[in-house]
């Protein structure tokens, strides 16, 4: 699957992009420490630019 930046990403796609288990994303969301996500109905979605920005913040913090 190609991760396209012109649409929202699912938790599976974000987990694959970051190389972490999907459960880790849910835990980060619960703790308020992960990339910004929004609900679309009952589905969790991420904007690719938000995920990439969050990832870059983590790189700069290390």
N, C-alpha and C positions, 0 to 999 in steps of 0.2 A: 504494500500500500504506500502510495506517495503522500507525504505530509505536505499538503498545499496550504500556503499562508493566506489564501483569499476566502477561507471559510473557517468556522470554529473547529476546534479539536475536541475529541472525546477523551475521557480519562485514560482509556487504553492507549490512544495515540500520544498523549502527554507522557504517560509512564514509559512508553517505548522511547520517545525522544530523549527523556532524562535518564533512562536506564535504571529506573527504580520500579519496585512493585506498585501496582495500582493501590493497594492498601496503604502504602506510604503516602500517596497523594491525599487520600481521604483523611489520614491522620494529620497531615500538614494543614489541611483545610480546617479540621476541627480545632487545631492549636492556633490557627491564624498565621502560620509561618510560611505557607506554600504560595505558589503562583495564584494570582487572582482568577477566580472562576465565577460563573453565573449559572443560575438555573434557567432553563428553557423548558417550561412546563415542569415535568419531574426529572428532566435530564440535566446533568451537569456538563457545562461546556466551557472551554477555554479559548481566549483569543490568542493566536500564535504569537503576536507581538508582545502580549503580556507575559507569556511563558518565557520567551527569549529575554525580555527585560529582567524578569525575576532571576533567571539563570545568570545573567551578566552581573547582577547585584551580588549573587552568591560568590562569583569568581572574584569580585573586587573586595569582598569581606574576608576572603581567605588569606 
